[in-house]
Amino acid sequence: QVQLVESGGGLVQAGGSLRLSCVVSGSIGSINFMHWYRQPPGKQRELVAHISSGGGTTYADSVKGRFAISRDGTKNTVYLQMNSLNPEDTAVYSCNVNIYIGGAYRTYWGQGTQVTVSS
């Protein structure tokens, strides 16, 4: 069974920083791409950042220059460093991971962690 456990969310003032973590556990094979998504209140979920198995990254325009995604293969963990936070970053943040398991690549979601930025 695959589990994705996120941590690091919370309440922060505008201009502050948070670092989210998502740990993948279970009987897994190789991890392919890893994503962070977010869903602001009353809005649709959106892709925030992507990191490939080779370490290549892409970001939503709204977070470029402020957020950084990284991964640690030895810990099966993906991180999202969020700096210069503003109230528009308030959302539930979820990790999304593509894993080779059972002979195929499958995608899994974490349960989400709340990030609230006060003005």
Salt bridges, closest charged atoms under 4 A:
GLU46 OE2 - ARG38 NE 2.58
ASP61 OD1 - LYS64 NZ 3.09
ASP89 OD1 - ARG38 NH1 2.93
ASP89 OD2 - ARG66 NH1 2.77
